[in-house]
Structure formats: C-alpha cells, structure tokens
Amino acid sequence: MTADVIRTFIAVDLPPSVLDALGQISNQLQEKLPDTPVRWVDYRKMHLTLKFLGDISRENISMVEKILQTEASKRQVMEVGVGGIGAFPKMRHPRVIWVGVEAPSELFDLRRGIEDGVARLGYNYDKYEFTPHLTLGRISRKASARDVRKVGDVLHEFQVGFLGVARIDAVHLYRSDLHPDGAQYTRLFSAEITDQE
C-alpha cells in the first residue's frame, strides 16, 4: 500500500460500560472454546461499523469528512441497545461471532446517507443488507469442519442478555493499520450529531 492510500472505515463508538460487558462475554466464550482457531477481537477496540471504505486516497479524505459532517448535521442524538448473540452465516455454521445491536431507524438513515455520499465518490454499495452487530471473533479459514461445529454447538447453548445502551452523538472516520498482533485504529475525524431544536 502506498503512503498516499490509507485503509479506512466509518463507525460509531461505544461507552466503556458496554465495552467491558462485551469483554466479559468474549472471555466466557474463550474459556468455553480453548484451542479453537478463533481470532478474538480486542473488546477495547470494538465499535459499530457503518461503512468499511477500504483503501482511500488522501485527497478523498476531506470529501468523506464533508459527507460525514453533512449527514451528522441532519440527525438527532440516538441510542442503540446491545445484547444477544449470533453468527454469520448462521449459528450452526459460524464464521463470524457477534453480539447484536438494536438500532432505531435513524441509524439506518444515517448509514444510508453516508453510503449514498461515498457512492458518489466511487465507493461501492455493500452487497449485504446492513445488520448492526459487534464482532467478537472470526473463525479461521483453516478451521476444520469439526472445529466449526464445536463453535456452533457452544454458541447454540450460550445466552447473552441485554448488555446496555450506547448513546450515538458522533460519527467517526477511522484509519486501520494491520499489524501482526491485530489491527490498530486511529481516529482521523469526528462529526458531532447535535440535537436539532
């Protein structure tokens, strides 16, 4: 990757209380799944991704910032509920383990506005419908069918209740740098959502 291109995504942040609760869930699952080829996400870095942009040229960053500013200015502060567990593509054949997010229609509107905006810059619309979720871990592509089944069985039995509420009052552009010990995220820009009178 050249110095003129950086890997980015757009996300909203979660409060420490919710992150800590996610960390506890992650630890419980890791205890139930020792020696299983799952790459667990560091709970302190978790966030709700609205749009993964991937590689973006430095010239486009200021345009993305304007889009975020415009979309945030049209919205009101909102709350999302966090809880429940699931997996993509399905519980019994998991590849991605996640905790659910119950979001109001305003969050979907915000995301659609951002997606429309960045599409005008040439970024593709996502192939899949937006399903708000927080990724706990990803099962390795090298995992055996037996390992995948074992993870599915544990998830099927594992209960996650309501973990808390996140107040969404800003949307952020993050840079993602991949390192051997996991991705490192740097916040590049924040657009505040201010309640309109």
N, C-alpha and C positions, 0 to 999 in steps of 0.2 A: 504494500500500500504506500503510495507516495505521500509526502508531507502535506500536499495540497488537498488531500482527501481524508476525512475522518469518519469513523463509524458512529452513527448516532441513533437515538430513539427519543420519542416524546412520551412523558409519563407524568403521573401524579404521585405524590408522596403519601406515606402512611405514618401515623403517630407512633412514638416509641412503645406505647402500651399495646398496640396491635402487633407491632414487630416482635415484641417479647413473647406474646401469645403464640405467634407463628413459630418462633424459635422453639417453644416448648413442644408444639405439635411435631415439628421436624425432629427434635431429639427423641421423642417417643417412637416415632416411625423408624429412626435409625437404630434404636435398641431392638426393635422387632425384626429388623432386616439386616443383621450383621453379615458381613461378607457378601453382600448383594451388589452387583455392578450398577449402583445409582450414584449419579453426581448430584450431591445435595447443594442447594443454593444457600449462600450465607444469608441468614434471615435479616441481618443488619443492613443488607443492600437491597432488600425486596422493595418493590414499588409496583404500581399498577400501570402497565404499559398501554398506551393508547395507540401508538403507531411506531413501528420499527422502520426507520428510514434506510438503515444500512449506510453504505458509503455515500458521503455528501461532500461536494466541493466547498471550499471555504467561502467562495462568492455566494453560494446559495444559503449560507447560514443566516445572513442578515434578512433574506427574504422569508425564511422559515420563522425567524423571530417576529417579523411583522405579522405573519399569519397567526401565530400564537397570541400576539397582543390583540389583534382584531377579534379573534374568536373568544378570548377570555373576557374582553370588554362587553360582549353581548350576553354573558352568562351571569347567573347568581351563584353565590356560595352554596354548595350542596353537600349532602352526607351520603356515604355508602356504608352498608353493613357487610361485615366479613365473617364467614363461617361455612361449615360444611366441607366435605372433601370429595374430590372427583379425580378423573384421569382422562387424558386423551390417548388414543381414540375412544377407548372405553375401559371401564373399571376392571373387567376380567382380562383385558389385554392391554395393560398400561404402557405408555411410552413417556408420558409427562404426568407427574403427580401434582395436583394443585388444590388450593383452598379457594372456595367460591367467594364471589363478590356480588352482593345485591345492590344494583345501582339504579338511580332514578333515570327517567327518560332524558333529563338534562345532560347526563354524562354521555349518553349515546349521541345526543345532538352536538355536544362539544366535539366528540370524536369525529362525527361525520363532517362537521365544518372544517376540522383540521385536515381530514383526508381529502376533501374536495380542494382545499387550498394547496396542499402539497402535490396533488394530481396535476394542477396547472403548472407546476414546476417540472413535471415529467416523472413523478414517483407513482408507481402502480397502485391501484386499489388492491386491498387484501383479498385473497381468494376465498377466505373463510369469513363467515359471519362473526362479528365481534362478540366474544364471550368473555366478559370481565372475569379475570382469575389471577391468582398469585401463585407462581410456580415454586413448588417446594423442592422438586428434584426431577432429573431426567434419567431414564434408564438407558444404559449404554447400548449402542447399536450392536456391540459384541455379546450382549447378554444372551444366554441360552433360552430356549423356549421354557425350560423348567424354571429358570430364574424369573422370567416374566410372569409365569403362572403363580409363583410364590408371592411376588409383589402384589399381584391381583387378589390373591386369597387374603393377604393381610389387609389390603385396602377395603375389601368387601366387609370385613369384620370391624374395621376401625371407625369409631364415631368421632366426629368433630362438631361440637355445638357452636353457638354464637360466640365469636371472639371479640367483638367490639365494633365501634363505629369510627370511620375516618372522615374528617371534615375536609372537603376539597375546596381550597381557596386560592390555588395557583396551579399552573401547568408548566412543566419544565422541559427544556431540551437538554439531554444528557449526551455526553461523549462516552463511548465504551471502548476501552483498550483491553485486548485479550492478552493475558499473561498465563504462564504455566499453572499458577495456583488459582486461576479463576479470573473473571472479568473485573476490571476496575472502572468505576463510574465517576465522571466529573461533571458537575452541573455547569452548563455553559450559559444558560439563560432561563429566567423565570418570568412568566406573565401572570400578574395578580388577577384574581377574579374578585371584583368588588361588588358588593350588593348594590343594585340599582335602586334608587328611591322611586 
